[in-house]
Structure formats: C-alpha cells, structure tokens
Amino acid sequence: MEPTLTIRSSSGEYPIWVGANIRKQAGMLLKDILSGKSKVLIVTDRKVGSAYLTEVSEAFAPFLPVETAVLPAGEETKSFTQYENLPTKALEKGLDRQSIIVALGGGVIGDIAGFMAATYMRGIPFIQMPTTLLAHDSSVGGKTGINHPLGKNMVGAFHQPKAVLYDTNTLLTLPDEEWRSGFAEMIKHAYISNQEFVELLKKKVQSISDLKSDQIKDLLTRSIQVKADIVQDDEKESGVRGYLNFGHTLGHAIEKT
Ligand code: GLY
C-alpha cells in the first residue's frame, strides 16, 4: 500500500499512511523500517491500550520482539516521573540502539514516547500511531517533549518520526468533545493555509457526525498536508512554523484555567 503522504525532513523523508483499520497491518506496512531492528517498545496509555494494544502488538510480533509500556491517560502523564519510567522499562527489557519505539495514542503519548525516543541512548527511531483527531497536528513535524511545573512542553526535542500510521477507525470511539477539539485543529490548518479549504470545511462539515464518515480520510489528509508544507519549510520553528500556533498557544492558556 502506497503512503498517503510523504514528508521531507532534515533526517530524511518519512511516510504517512491514513486509512481504516490499518493498525492491523502496522508490521507489514512498516517492514522496511523495522528491518534490522532489535526490538519494538509500544508506548500507550491505559485507555488506548485496553482497546488496541493487543492487536497492535500482534501486528508487530511477526517482525520483531515486542515490549509494551502502559502509562496513565491524561496530560499529567507528560511529567518527569512518567518519563523516567520509560528508560527504566526499556533498559530492563534490553532495548538497545537498534530498537524502535511506537507511540500508540493521542498527543500526550506521542510527545512523551517521542521524547523518550529522542533521548534514549542518545536517540533511537520512533513511529507515531495517533488515535485521536487532535493528534493529526502533533504526530507530524517532530515536536516531542514533556511538561515542566513552570510550563507546558518546556523540556523536549525535535525528533522526526520514521513514519506516521493513522488508523481512522480508532477515532470512531472518541467522545464528541475529542472530535470537536480535533476539528478545531483542522479549522486552524484551513485558516492558515487557504480560503478554499475553509469553504470546503464549511460546506462538508455541518456537524460532528459529518466528520465521522468516509470523508474523514480526505479531510485528515488535506489537513496534514497543510502541516507538512509548513514543517518542510521551517522544521525548527524559526519562521512560518509559528503560524501553527494560531489559537494553539491561547488554547494552552485556556486549558490551564
Ligand atoms: N503544534 C504546532 C507545531 O507543531 O508546530
């Protein structure tokens, strides 16, 4: 299956697949990336893990030995304490520099697992498997990190994923508020890119149930393409990447209240 999109980054190109039920083909789709690796550590949270960890582990098992780390769900997980647990687990399970991390979950898991990959043994590869609509922003572009008591995302690294595998079926069980917050990110991408995308969203999405349909793949792909175009131009946020913070920084402030 050809990737839906390919992203250029300083550490090479990486593929993005968007599709229904593709979590079950993860090992097969990623087999070139997994080739020569020693082990995979799937990092997830309790909520996502209870729904998908078994089948995602099974999808990787024919290709590599699989280890798992299950963290509590929620923003509090992006903490020094939870971060420290990951290298401990990885060392106990014998992960080495040839190992690979899979982030299976929303933005919190993508950020902490990505940061673990950026720092474990001075950096190992990782794969993003987002399971929320909102994570279509955070899973692309290589921002990883955890929170500091004095500020969100204050400790982190730019570390590009080797691939992003987006199973649209994992979105179907999300509560409406998660769809709304993910759709807000899509609207942001539309406003910072072109009027035609804004008009398309206005026409096609009158309610959240319009999103929970076959058209989600196309809308997601289009929204990720906006992000891709920006991060390909400005990976480290010295210019246009700042546009992606439109409404985003304010959102962080509202979350804190
Ligand atoms: N979420 C904003 C960015 O990736 O730059």
py3Dmol code that shows the C-alpha trace and the ligand (Angstrom):
import py3Dmol

protein = """\
ATOM      1  CA  MET A   1       0.000   0.000   0.000  1.00  0.00           C
ATOM      2  CA  GLU A   2       1.480   3.343  -1.090  1.00  0.00           C
ATOM      3  CA  PRO A   3       1.805   6.004   1.632  1.00  0.00           C
ATOM      4  CA  THR A   4      -0.908   8.662   1.639  1.00  0.00           C
ATOM      5  CA  LEU A   5       1.707  11.410   2.010  1.00  0.00           C
ATOM      6  CA  THR A   6       5.471  11.650   2.268  1.00  0.00           C
ATOM      7  CA  ILE A   7       7.126  14.304   4.397  1.00  0.00           C
ATOM      8  CA  ARG A   8      10.595  15.741   3.846  1.00  0.00           C
ATOM      9  CA  SER A   9      12.637  16.366   6.979  1.00  0.00           C
ATOM     10  CA  SER A  10      16.265  17.035   7.923  1.00  0.00           C
ATOM     11  CA  SER A  11      16.628  13.383   8.897  1.00  0.00           C
ATOM     12  CA  GLY A  12      15.144  12.086   5.624  1.00  0.00           C
ATOM     13  CA  GLU A  13      11.698  11.509   4.173  1.00  0.00           C
ATOM     14  CA  TYR A  14       9.023   9.708   6.132  1.00  0.00           C
ATOM     15  CA  PRO A  15       5.731   8.167   5.020  1.00  0.00           C
ATOM     16  CA  ILE A  16       2.268   8.843   6.415  1.00  0.00           C
ATOM     17  CA  TRP A  17      -0.478   6.299   5.940  1.00  0.00           C
ATOM     18  CA  VAL A  18      -4.082   7.283   6.647  1.00  0.00           C
ATOM     19  CA  GLY A  19      -6.724   4.586   6.392  1.00  0.00           C
ATOM     20  CA  ALA A  20      -9.388   2.488   8.063  1.00  0.00           C
ATOM     21  CA  ASN A  21      -8.163  -0.462  10.151  1.00  0.00           C
ATOM     22  CA  ILE A  22      -4.532  -0.079   9.106  1.00  0.00           C
ATOM     23  CA  ARG A  23      -3.346  -0.624  12.705  1.00  0.00           C
ATOM     24  CA  LYS A  24      -3.733  -4.331  11.994  1.00  0.00           C
ATOM     25  CA  GLN A  25      -1.265  -4.050   9.093  1.00  0.00           C
ATOM     26  CA  ALA A  26       1.283  -1.995  11.047  1.00  0.00           C
ATOM     27  CA  GLY A  27       4.119  -4.542  10.879  1.00  0.00           C
ATOM     28  CA  MET A  28       3.584  -5.210   7.185  1.00  0.00           C
ATOM     29  CA  LEU A  29       3.359  -1.521   6.216  1.00  0.00           C
ATOM     30  CA  LEU A  30       6.441  -0.674   8.258  1.00  0.00           C
ATOM     31  CA  LYS A  31       8.501  -3.744   7.426  1.00  0.00           C
ATOM     32  CA  ASP A  32      11.286  -1.814   5.654  1.00  0.00           C
ATOM     33  CA  ILE A  33      11.634   0.490   8.656  1.00  0.00           C
ATOM     34  CA  LEU A  34      11.600  -2.462  11.076  1.00  0.00           C
ATOM     35  CA  SER A  35      14.184  -4.390   9.108  1.00  0.00           C
ATOM     36  CA  GLY A  36      17.471  -4.753  11.031  1.00  0.00           C
ATOM     37  CA  LYS A  37      15.930  -3.510  14.276  1.00  0.00           C
ATOM     38  CA  SER A  38      16.274  -5.489  17.506  1.00  0.00           C
ATOM     39  CA  LYS A  39      13.047  -4.833  19.421  1.00  0.00           C
ATOM     40  CA  VAL A  40       9.970  -2.664  19.428  1.00  0.00           C
ATOM     41  CA  LEU A  41       8.615  -0.924  22.530  1.00  0.00           C
ATOM     42  CA  ILE A  42       4.982   0.114  22.151  1.00  0.00           C
ATOM     43  CA  VAL A  43       4.151   3.009  24.464  1.00  0.00           C
ATOM     44  CA  THR A  44       0.473   3.661  25.070  1.00  0.00           C
ATOM     45  CA  ASP A  45      -1.946   4.717  27.804  1.00  0.00           C
ATOM     46  CA  ARG A  46      -4.417   2.603  29.756  1.00  0.00           C
ATOM     47  CA  LYS A  47      -7.444   3.754  27.795  1.00  0.00           C
ATOM     48  CA  VAL A  48      -5.991   3.280  24.311  1.00  0.00           C
ATOM     49  CA  GLY A  49      -4.073   0.207  25.434  1.00  0.00           C
ATOM     50  CA  SER A  50      -7.199  -1.577  26.615  1.00  0.00           C
ATOM     51  CA  ALA A  51      -8.750  -1.069  23.171  1.00  0.00           C
ATOM     52  CA  TYR A  52      -5.827  -1.592  20.785  1.00  0.00           C
ATOM     53  CA  LEU A  53      -2.601  -2.777  22.434  1.00  0.00           C
ATOM     54  CA  THR A  54      -3.188  -6.488  21.892  1.00  0.00           C
ATOM     55  CA  GLU A  55      -3.935  -6.186  18.198  1.00  0.00           C
ATOM     56  CA  VAL A  56      -1.150  -3.686  17.533  1.00  0.00           C
ATOM     57  CA  SER A  57       1.333  -5.936  19.395  1.00  0.00           C
ATOM     58  CA  GLU A  58       0.143  -8.836  17.239  1.00  0.00           C
ATOM     59  CA  ALA A  59       0.666  -6.755  14.112  1.00  0.00           C
ATOM     60  CA  PHE A  60       4.343  -6.197  15.025  1.00  0.00           C
ATOM     61  CA  ALA A  61       5.065  -9.632  16.512  1.00  0.00           C
ATOM     62  CA  PRO A  62       5.858 -11.458  13.216  1.00  0.00           C
ATOM     63  CA  PHE A  63       8.588  -8.855  12.546  1.00  0.00           C
ATOM     64  CA  LEU A  64      10.236  -8.067  15.913  1.00  0.00           C
ATOM     65  CA  PRO A  65      10.121  -8.998  19.605  1.00  0.00           C
ATOM     66  CA  VAL A  66       7.542  -6.674  21.174  1.00  0.00           C
ATOM     67  CA  GLU A  67       7.685  -4.997  24.595  1.00  0.00           C
ATOM     68  CA  THR A  68       4.992  -2.693  25.942  1.00  0.00           C
ATOM     69  CA  ALA A  69       4.756   0.228  28.361  1.00  0.00           C
ATOM     70  CA  VAL A  70       1.330   1.395  29.506  1.00  0.00           C
ATOM     71  CA  LEU A  71       1.092   4.850  31.102  1.00  0.00           C
ATOM     72  CA  PRO A  72      -1.833   6.573  32.814  1.00  0.00           C
ATOM     73  CA  ALA A  73      -4.074   8.553  30.438  1.00  0.00           C
ATOM     74  CA  GLY A  74      -4.110  12.355  30.584  1.00  0.00           C
ATOM     75  CA  GLU A  75      -1.928  15.439  30.357  1.00  0.00           C
ATOM     76  CA  GLU A  76      -0.355  14.754  33.808  1.00  0.00           C
ATOM     77  CA  THR A  77       1.479  11.871  32.146  1.00  0.00           C
ATOM     78  CA  LYS A  78       3.795  14.335  30.383  1.00  0.00           C
ATOM     79  CA  SER A  79       5.823  14.539  33.601  1.00  0.00           C
ATOM     80  CA  PHE A  80       9.414  13.873  34.625  1.00  0.00           C
ATOM     81  CA  THR A  81       8.260  10.912  36.733  1.00  0.00           C
ATOM     82  CA  GLN A  82       6.440   9.166  33.895  1.00  0.00           C
ATOM     83  CA  TYR A  83       9.258   9.990  31.503  1.00  0.00           C
ATOM     84  CA  GLU A  84      11.824   8.412  33.843  1.00  0.00           C
ATOM     85  CA  ASN A  85       9.799   5.187  33.958  1.00  0.00           C
ATOM     86  CA  LEU A  86      10.246   4.694  30.213  1.00  0.00           C
ATOM     87  CA  PRO A  87      14.072   4.352  30.013  1.00  0.00           C
ATOM     88  CA  THR A  88      13.891   2.192  33.167  1.00  0.00           C
ATOM     89  CA  LYS A  89      11.469  -0.144  31.450  1.00  0.00           C
ATOM     90  CA  ALA A  90      13.461  -0.072  28.206  1.00  0.00           C
ATOM     91  CA  LEU A  91      16.727  -0.911  29.982  1.00  0.00           C
ATOM     92  CA  GLU A  92      15.095  -3.716  31.946  1.00  0.00           C
ATOM     93  CA  LYS A  93      13.696  -5.157  28.716  1.00  0.00           C
ATOM     94  CA  GLY A  94      17.051  -4.929  26.925  1.00  0.00           C
ATOM     95  CA  LEU A  95      16.249  -2.233  24.346  1.00  0.00           C
ATOM     96  CA  ASP A  96      19.410  -1.074  22.616  1.00  0.00           C
ATOM     97  CA  ARG A  97      20.337   1.489  19.972  1.00  0.00           C
ATOM     98  CA  GLN A  98      18.826  -0.716  17.267  1.00  0.00           C
ATOM     99  CA  SER A  99      15.438  -0.733  18.964  1.00  0.00           C
ATOM    100  CA  ILE A 100      12.423   1.298  17.886  1.00  0.00           C
ATOM    101  CA  ILE A 101       9.597   2.973  19.813  1.00  0.00           C
ATOM    102  CA  VAL A 102       5.966   3.050  18.728  1.00  0.00           C
ATOM    103  CA  ALA A 103       3.779   5.817  20.174  1.00  0.00           C
ATOM    104  CA  LEU A 104       0.223   4.436  20.186  1.00  0.00           C
ATOM    105  CA  GLY A 105      -2.202   7.099  21.414  1.00  0.00           C
ATOM    106  CA  GLY A 106      -3.058  10.767  21.356  1.00  0.00           C
ATOM    107  CA  GLY A 107      -0.783  13.795  21.594  1.00  0.00           C
ATOM    108  CA  VAL A 108       0.328  13.093  25.177  1.00  0.00           C
ATOM    109  CA  ILE A 109       1.645   9.659  24.267  1.00  0.00           C
ATOM    110  CA  GLY A 110       3.174  10.925  21.006  1.00  0.00           C
ATOM    111  CA  ASP A 111       5.005  13.674  22.897  1.00  0.00           C
ATOM    112  CA  ILE A 112       6.368  11.590  25.775  1.00  0.00           C
ATOM    113  CA  ALA A 113       7.184   8.490  23.717  1.00  0.00           C
ATOM    114  CA  GLY A 114       8.798  10.683  21.061  1.00  0.00           C
ATOM    115  CA  PHE A 115      10.899  12.407  23.721  1.00  0.00           C
ATOM    116  CA  MET A 116      11.906   9.040  25.116  1.00  0.00           C
ATOM    117  CA  ALA A 117      12.991   8.035  21.589  1.00  0.00           C
ATOM    118  CA  ALA A 118      14.875  11.331  21.164  1.00  0.00           C
ATOM    119  CA  THR A 119      16.859  10.783  24.344  1.00  0.00           C
ATOM    120  CA  TYR A 120      17.181   7.025  24.934  1.00  0.00           C
ATOM    121  CA  MET A 121      20.798   6.083  24.270  1.00  0.00           C
ATOM    122  CA  ARG A 122      21.195   9.498  22.583  1.00  0.00           C
ATOM    123  CA  GLY A 123      18.306   8.879  20.212  1.00  0.00           C
ATOM    124  CA  ILE A 124      16.554   5.917  18.629  1.00  0.00           C
ATOM    125  CA  PRO A 125      13.864   5.861  15.910  1.00  0.00           C
ATOM    126  CA  PHE A 126      10.155   6.058  16.593  1.00  0.00           C
ATOM    127  CA  ILE A 127       6.828   5.690  14.853  1.00  0.00           C
ATOM    128  CA  GLN A 128       3.676   7.683  15.522  1.00  0.00           C
ATOM    129  CA  MET A 129       0.351   5.813  15.607  1.00  0.00           C
ATOM    130  CA  PRO A 130      -2.104   8.592  16.540  1.00  0.00           C
ATOM    131  CA  THR A 131      -5.515   7.566  17.853  1.00  0.00           C
ATOM    132  CA  THR A 132      -7.173  10.976  18.237  1.00  0.00           C
ATOM    133  CA  LEU A 133      -8.227  13.550  15.662  1.00  0.00           C
ATOM    134  CA  LEU A 134      -6.314  16.252  17.522  1.00  0.00           C
ATOM    135  CA  ALA A 135      -3.057  14.306  17.164  1.00  0.00           C
ATOM    136  CA  HIS A 136      -3.089  14.842  13.388  1.00  0.00           C
ATOM    137  CA  ASP A 137      -1.233  18.029  14.229  1.00  0.00           C
ATOM    138  CA  SER A 138       1.160  16.772  16.914  1.00  0.00           C
ATOM    139  CA  SER A 139       2.105  13.464  15.256  1.00  0.00           C
ATOM    140  CA  VAL A 140       3.651  15.240  12.257  1.00  0.00           C
ATOM    141  CA  GLY A 141       6.629  17.560  12.451  1.00  0.00           C
ATOM    142  CA  GLY A 142       8.809  16.069  15.161  1.00  0.00           C
ATOM    143  CA  LYS A 143       7.987  18.142  18.227  1.00  0.00           C
ATOM    144  CA  THR A 144       8.393  15.888  21.268  1.00  0.00           C
ATOM    145  CA  GLY A 145       8.520  16.706  24.941  1.00  0.00           C
ATOM    146  CA  ILE A 146       7.143  16.763  28.429  1.00  0.00           C
ATOM    147  CA  ASN A 147       5.830  19.481  30.732  1.00  0.00           C
ATOM    148  CA  HIS A 148       7.774  21.278  33.449  1.00  0.00           C
ATOM    149  CA  PRO A 149       5.973  22.512  36.577  1.00  0.00           C
ATOM    150  CA  LEU A 150       6.707  26.030  35.238  1.00  0.00           C
ATOM    151  CA  GLY A 151       5.330  25.464  31.739  1.00  0.00           C
ATOM    152  CA  LYS A 152       3.875  23.127  29.121  1.00  0.00           C
ATOM    153  CA  ASN A 153       6.293  21.456  26.697  1.00  0.00           C
ATOM    154  CA  MET A 154       9.232  23.215  28.326  1.00  0.00           C
ATOM    155  CA  VAL A 155      11.509  20.157  28.081  1.00  0.00           C
ATOM    156  CA  GLY A 156      11.760  18.426  24.741  1.00  0.00           C
ATOM    157  CA  ALA A 157      13.481  17.870  21.438  1.00  0.00           C
ATOM    158  CA  PHE A 158      12.835  17.988  17.725  1.00  0.00           C
ATOM    159  CA  HIS A 159      12.930  14.329  16.705  1.00  0.00           C
ATOM    160  CA  GLN A 160      11.213  13.330  13.470  1.00  0.00           C
ATOM    161  CA  PRO A 161       9.244  10.061  13.372  1.00  0.00           C
ATOM    162  CA  LYS A 162      10.253   7.383  10.874  1.00  0.00           C
ATOM    163  CA  ALA A 163       6.588   7.005   9.874  1.00  0.00           C
ATOM    164  CA  VAL A 164       3.072   8.003  10.903  1.00  0.00           C
ATOM    165  CA  LEU A 165       0.352   5.390  10.719  1.00  0.00           C
ATOM    166  CA  TYR A 166      -3.117   6.853  11.199  1.00  0.00           C
ATOM    167  CA  ASP A 167      -5.931   4.357  11.577  1.00  0.00           C
ATOM    168  CA  THR A 168      -9.151   6.348  11.128  1.00  0.00           C
ATOM    169  CA  ASN A 169     -11.152   3.565  12.782  1.00  0.00           C
ATOM    170  CA  THR A 170      -9.510   4.318  16.122  1.00  0.00           C
ATOM    171  CA  LEU A 171     -11.259   7.701  16.027  1.00  0.00           C
ATOM    172  CA  LEU A 172     -14.737   6.238  15.937  1.00  0.00           C
ATOM    173  CA  THR A 173     -14.868   5.553  19.680  1.00  0.00           C
ATOM    174  CA  LEU A 174     -13.781   9.083  20.641  1.00  0.00           C
ATOM    175  CA  PRO A 175     -16.272  11.215  22.599  1.00  0.00           C
ATOM    176  CA  ASP A 176     -17.721  14.216  20.734  1.00  0.00           C
ATOM    177  CA  GLU A 177     -15.579  16.680  22.682  1.00  0.00           C
ATOM    178  CA  GLU A 178     -12.461  14.979  21.300  1.00  0.00           C
ATOM    179  CA  TRP A 179     -13.847  15.267  17.765  1.00  0.00           C
ATOM    180  CA  ARG A 180     -14.553  18.933  18.395  1.00  0.00           C
ATOM    181  CA  SER A 181     -11.098  19.667  19.691  1.00  0.00           C
ATOM    182  CA  GLY A 182      -9.500  17.793  16.778  1.00  0.00           C
ATOM    183  CA  PHE A 183     -11.747  19.591  14.301  1.00  0.00           C
ATOM    184  CA  ALA A 184     -10.597  22.904  15.778  1.00  0.00           C
ATOM    185  CA  GLU A 185      -7.068  21.957  14.721  1.00  0.00           C
ATOM    186  CA  MET A 186      -8.365  21.229  11.224  1.00  0.00           C
ATOM    187  CA  ILE A 187     -10.083  24.634  11.099  1.00  0.00           C
ATOM    188  CA  LYS A 188      -6.811  26.202  12.224  1.00  0.00           C
ATOM    189  CA  HIS A 189      -4.971  24.462   9.382  1.00  0.00           C
ATOM    190  CA  ALA A 190      -7.605  25.726   6.950  1.00  0.00           C
ATOM    191  CA  TYR A 191      -7.410  29.346   8.104  1.00  0.00           C
ATOM    192  CA  ILE A 192      -3.626  29.454   7.974  1.00  0.00           C
ATOM    193  CA  SER A 193      -3.457  27.854   4.521  1.00  0.00           C
ATOM    194  CA  ASN A 194      -6.165  28.802   2.049  1.00  0.00           C
ATOM    195  CA  GLN A 195      -9.717  30.059   1.806  1.00  0.00           C
ATOM    196  CA  GLU A 196     -10.781  27.139  -0.366  1.00  0.00           C
ATOM    197  CA  PHE A 197     -10.079  24.663   2.473  1.00  0.00           C
ATOM    198  CA  VAL A 198     -12.094  26.903   4.851  1.00  0.00           C
ATOM    199  CA  GLU A 199     -15.030  26.879   2.399  1.00  0.00           C
ATOM    200  CA  LEU A 200     -14.729  23.114   1.931  1.00  0.00           C
ATOM    201  CA  LEU A 201     -14.954  22.534   5.697  1.00  0.00           C
ATOM    202  CA  LYS A 202     -17.949  24.887   5.954  1.00  0.00           C
ATOM    203  CA  LYS A 203     -19.707  23.001   3.170  1.00  0.00           C
ATOM    204  CA  LYS A 204     -18.840  19.434   4.147  1.00  0.00           C
ATOM    205  CA  VAL A 205     -18.936  19.602   7.933  1.00  0.00           C
ATOM    206  CA  GLN A 206     -22.183  20.935   9.362  1.00  0.00           C
ATOM    207  CA  SER A 207     -21.979  18.756  12.464  1.00  0.00           C
ATOM    208  CA  ILE A 208     -19.568  16.397  14.197  1.00  0.00           C
ATOM    209  CA  SER A 209     -21.419  13.410  12.716  1.00  0.00           C
ATOM    210  CA  ASP A 210     -20.368  14.632   9.247  1.00  0.00           C
ATOM    211  CA  LEU A 211     -16.773  14.072  10.335  1.00  0.00           C
ATOM    212  CA  LYS A 212     -17.464  10.514  11.496  1.00  0.00           C
ATOM    213  CA  SER A 213     -17.828   9.326   7.946  1.00  0.00           C
ATOM    214  CA  ASP A 214     -15.835   8.122   4.956  1.00  0.00           C
ATOM    215  CA  GLN A 215     -14.799  11.685   4.208  1.00  0.00           C
ATOM    216  CA  ILE A 216     -12.603  11.806   7.334  1.00  0.00           C
ATOM    217  CA  LYS A 217      -9.665  10.280   5.458  1.00  0.00           C
ATOM    218  CA  ASP A 218      -9.730  13.014   2.807  1.00  0.00           C
ATOM    219  CA  LEU A 219     -10.186  15.850   5.296  1.00  0.00           C
ATOM    220  CA  LEU A 220      -7.421  14.483   7.532  1.00  0.00           C
ATOM    221  CA  THR A 221      -5.057  14.054   4.606  1.00  0.00           C
ATOM    222  CA  ARG A 222      -5.724  17.570   3.464  1.00  0.00           C
ATOM    223  CA  SER A 223      -5.211  18.975   6.952  1.00  0.00           C
ATOM    224  CA  ILE A 224      -1.975  17.005   7.470  1.00  0.00           C
ATOM    225  CA  GLN A 225      -0.749  18.300   4.110  1.00  0.00           C
ATOM    226  CA  VAL A 226      -1.025  21.869   5.434  1.00  0.00           C
ATOM    227  CA  LYS A 227       1.077  20.915   8.436  1.00  0.00           C
ATOM    228  CA  ALA A 228       3.531  19.064   6.202  1.00  0.00           C
ATOM    229  CA  ASP A 229       4.011  22.042   3.878  1.00  0.00           C
ATOM    230  CA  ILE A 230       4.823  24.272   6.824  1.00  0.00           C
ATOM    231  CA  VAL A 231       7.208  21.956   8.692  1.00  0.00           C
ATOM    232  CA  GLN A 232       9.011  21.098   5.469  1.00  0.00           C
ATOM    233  CA  ASP A 233       9.785  24.812   5.084  1.00  0.00           C
ATOM    234  CA  ASP A 234      10.609  25.524   8.694  1.00  0.00           C
ATOM    235  CA  GLU A 235      11.288  22.395  10.745  1.00  0.00           C
ATOM    236  CA  LYS A 236      12.697  24.146  13.810  1.00  0.00           C
ATOM    237  CA  GLU A 237      10.169  26.997  14.010  1.00  0.00           C
ATOM    238  CA  SER A 238      12.273  29.975  13.123  1.00  0.00           C
ATOM    239  CA  GLY A 239       9.590  31.450  10.832  1.00  0.00           C
ATOM    240  CA  VAL A 240       6.392  30.134   9.232  1.00  0.00           C
ATOM    241  CA  ARG A 241       6.001  27.240  11.683  1.00  0.00           C
ATOM    242  CA  GLY A 242       4.895  29.893  14.135  1.00  0.00           C
ATOM    243  CA  TYR A 243       1.602  30.094  12.144  1.00  0.00           C
ATOM    244  CA  LEU A 244       0.745  26.679  13.580  1.00  0.00           C
ATOM    245  CA  ASN A 245       0.498  28.317  16.986  1.00  0.00           C
ATOM    246  CA  PHE A 246      -2.552  30.290  15.778  1.00  0.00           C
ATOM    247  CA  GLY A 247      -5.126  29.657  18.515  1.00  0.00           C
ATOM    248  CA  HIS A 248      -2.852  26.957  19.898  1.00  0.00           C
ATOM    249  CA  THR A 249      -0.983  28.983  22.485  1.00  0.00           C
ATOM    250  CA  LEU A 250      -4.289  30.542  23.573  1.00  0.00           C
ATOM    251  CA  GLY A 251      -5.704  27.006  23.803  1.00  0.00           C
ATOM    252  CA  HIS A 252      -2.916  26.030  26.187  1.00  0.00           C
ATOM    253  CA  ALA A 253      -3.769  29.050  28.352  1.00  0.00           C
ATOM    254  CA  ILE A 254      -7.491  28.121  28.395  1.00  0.00           C
ATOM    255  CA  GLU A 255      -6.592  24.516  29.313  1.00  0.00           C
ATOM    256  CA  LYS A 256      -4.738  25.844  32.356  1.00  0.00           C
ATOM    257  CA  THR A 257      -7.741  27.769  33.714  1.00  0.00           C
TER     258      THR A 257
END
"""
ligand_1 = """\
5
LIG
N 1.622 22.125 17.046
C 2.397 23.158 16.474
C 3.625 22.686 15.774
O 3.805 21.503 15.571
O 4.465 23.478 15.439
"""
view = py3Dmol.view(width=600, height=400)
view.addModel(protein, "pdb")
view.setStyle({"model": 0}, {"cartoon": {"style": "trace"}})
view.addModel(ligand_1, "xyz")
view.setStyle({"model": 1}, {"stick": {}})
view.zoomTo()
view.show()
